[in-house]
Amino acid sequence: MPLEGHYERQTTPLYKLRPRELWVAGSIVAVTLVTIIAMVVVMGASNSNPAPALGCINPTVAGIVGAETINRCGQEAVDTCSHAAEFTGARAETVVANCNKQGVKF
């Protein structure tokens, strides 16, 4: 059976925040939001995977435990392209397509 005044006691806040406390909490939230926005802008503007130099390849292919980027230049790139051309499948096709795109002769 509910007691008299029980609802009012249960729904009354224990403590009301003062203006100074609200200002501090608002400042913390504002600083956090500005920091997050700045990080997103900086990370979005940077290019983590720039285009390879002439004669180099960098295809991203399926690996054993996830995506794998193959970075090869010069003779290593030619050898990798020649080896991939001997096979069929998505991985080999991706490597060969990147070799053709970068102009590696194999």
CYANA upper distance limits for C-alpha pairs under 8 A (distance plus 0.5 A):
  2 PRO  CA      6 HIS  CA      7.23
  5 GLY  CA      9 ARG  CA      6.81
  6 HIS  CA     10 GLN  CA      6.73
  7 TYR  CA     11 THR  CA      6.71
  8 GLU  CA     12 THR  CA      6.56
 17 LEU  CA     21 GLU  CA      6.58
 17 LEU  CA     22 LEU  CA      6.98
 18 ARG  CA     22 LEU  CA      6.87
 19 PRO  CA     23 TRP  CA      6.58
 20 ARG  CA     24 VAL  CA      6.77
 21 GLU  CA     25 ALA  CA      6.67
 22 LEU  CA     26 GLY  CA      6.53
 23 TRP  CA     27 SER  CA      6.56
 24 VAL  CA     28 ILE  CA      6.74
 25 ALA  CA     29 VAL  CA      6.82
 26 GLY  CA     30 ALA  CA      6.59
 27 SER  CA     31 VAL  CA      6.59
 28 ILE  CA     32 THR  CA      6.64
 29 VAL  CA     33 LEU  CA      6.68
 30 ALA  CA     34 VAL  CA      6.68
 31 VAL  CA     35 THR  CA      6.63
 32 THR  CA     36 ILE  CA      6.71
 33 LEU  CA     37 ILE  CA      6.62
 34 VAL  CA     38 ALA  CA      6.59
 35 THR  CA     39 MET  CA      6.68
 36 ILE  CA     40 VAL  CA      6.74
 37 ILE  CA     41 VAL  CA      6.72
 38 ALA  CA     42 VAL  CA      6.64
 39 MET  CA     43 MET  CA      6.48
 40 VAL  CA     44 GLY  CA      6.34
 41 VAL  CA     45 ALA  CA      6.61
 42 VAL  CA     46 SER  CA      6.97
 52 PRO  CA     56 CYS  CA      6.21
 52 PRO  CA     57 ILE  CA      6.72
 52 PRO  CA     58 ASN  CA      7.08
 53 ALA  CA     57 ILE  CA      8.46
 54 LEU  CA    102 GLN  CA      7.05
 54 LEU  CA    103 GLY  CA      8.11
 55 GLY  CA     73 CYS  CA      6.54
 55 GLY  CA     74 GLY  CA      6.42
 55 GLY  CA     77 ALA  CA      7.95
 55 GLY  CA    102 GLN  CA      6.82
 55 GLY  CA    103 GLY  CA      7.05
 55 GLY  CA    104 VAL  CA      6.03
 56 CYS  CA     71 ASN  CA      7.85
 56 CYS  CA     72 ARG  CA      6.14
 56 CYS  CA     73 CYS  CA      4.61
 56 CYS  CA     74 GLY  CA      6.87
 56 CYS  CA     77 ALA  CA      6.71
 56 CYS  CA    102 GLN  CA      7.32
 56 CYS  CA    104 VAL  CA      7.89
 57 ILE  CA     70 ILE  CA      7.80
 57 ILE  CA     71 ASN  CA      6.31
 57 ILE  CA     72 ARG  CA      5.96
 57 ILE  CA     73 CYS  CA      6.93
 57 ILE  CA     77 ALA  CA      6.84
 57 ILE  CA     98 ASN  CA      6.90
 57 ILE  CA     99 CYS  CA      6.67
 57 ILE  CA    102 GLN  CA      7.01
 58 ASN  CA     69 THR  CA      6.55
 58 ASN  CA     70 ILE  CA      5.56
 58 ASN  CA     71 ASN  CA      5.02
 58 ASN  CA     72 ARG  CA      7.14
 58 ASN  CA     98 ASN  CA      7.82
 59 PRO  CA     69 THR  CA      6.15
 59 PRO  CA     70 ILE  CA      6.12
 59 PRO  CA     71 ASN  CA      7.85
 59 PRO  CA     94 THR  CA      7.22
 59 PRO  CA     95 VAL  CA      6.34
 59 PRO  CA     98 ASN  CA      6.45
 60 THR  CA     67 ALA  CA      6.92
 60 THR  CA     68 GLU  CA      5.94
 60 THR  CA     69 THR  CA      4.70
 60 THR  CA     70 ILE  CA      6.89
 60 THR  CA     94 THR  CA      8.33
 61 VAL  CA     67 ALA  CA      6.17
 61 VAL  CA     68 GLU  CA      5.84
 61 VAL  CA     69 THR  CA      6.76
 61 VAL  CA     70 ILE  CA      8.16
 61 VAL  CA     91 ARG  CA      6.16
 61 VAL  CA     94 THR  CA      7.35
 61 VAL  CA     95 VAL  CA      8.17
 62 ALA  CA     66 GLY  CA      6.38
 62 ALA  CA     67 ALA  CA      5.25
 62 ALA  CA     68 GLU  CA      6.49
 62 ALA  CA     91 ARG  CA      6.99
 63 GLY  CA     67 ALA  CA      5.83
 63 GLY  CA     68 GLU  CA      5.79
 72 ARG  CA     76 GLU  CA      6.10
 72 ARG  CA     77 ALA  CA      5.23
 72 ARG  CA     80 THR  CA      8.25
 73 CYS  CA     77 ALA  CA      5.38
 73 CYS  CA     78 VAL  CA      8.46
 74 GLY  CA     78 VAL  CA      7.09
 75 GLN  CA     79 ASP  CA      6.62
 76 GLU  CA     80 THR  CA      6.58
 77 ALA  CA     81 CYS  CA      6.57
 77 ALA  CA     99 CYS  CA      8.38
 77 ALA  CA    104 VAL  CA      7.78
 78 VAL  CA     82 SER  CA      6.58
 78 VAL  CA    104 VAL  CA      6.95
 78 VAL  CA    105 LYS  CA      7.14
 78 VAL  CA    106 PHE  CA      5.92
 79 ASP  CA     83 HIS  CA      6.58
 79 ASP  CA    106 PHE  CA      8.04
 80 THR  CA     84 ALA  CA      6.60
 81 CYS  CA     85 ALA  CA      6.60
 81 CYS  CA     95 VAL  CA      7.12
 81 CYS  CA     96 VAL  CA      6.37
 81 CYS  CA     99 CYS  CA      6.73
 81 CYS  CA    104 VAL  CA      8.37
 81 CYS  CA    106 PHE  CA      6.80
 82 SER  CA     86 GLU  CA      7.35
 82 SER  CA    106 PHE  CA      6.03
 83 HIS  CA     87 PHE  CA      7.98
 84 ALA  CA     88 THR  CA      8.49
 84 ALA  CA     92 ALA  CA      5.35
 84 ALA  CA     93 GLU  CA      8.07
 84 ALA  CA     95 VAL  CA      7.00
 84 ALA  CA     96 VAL  CA      6.91
 85 ALA  CA     92 ALA  CA      7.11
 85 ALA  CA     93 GLU  CA      8.26
 85 ALA  CA     96 VAL  CA      6.77
 87 PHE  CA     92 ALA  CA      6.47
 88 THR  CA     92 ALA  CA      6.28
 88 THR  CA     93 GLU  CA      7.21
 89 GLY  CA     93 GLU  CA      6.58
 90 ALA  CA     94 THR  CA      6.53
 91 ARG  CA     95 VAL  CA      6.87
 92 ALA  CA     96 VAL  CA      6.63
 93 GLU  CA     97 ALA  CA      6.45
 94 THR  CA     98 ASN  CA      6.69
 95 VAL  CA     99 CYS  CA      6.68
 96 VAL  CA    100 ASN  CA      6.70
 97 ALA  CA    101 LYS  CA      6.60
 98 ASN  CA    102 GLN  CA      6.59
 99 CYS  CA    103 GLY  CA      6.59
 99 CYS  CA    104 VAL  CA      5.72
 99 CYS  CA    105 LYS  CA      8.27
100 ASN  CA    104 VAL  CA      6.62
100 ASN  CA    105 LYS  CA      8.26
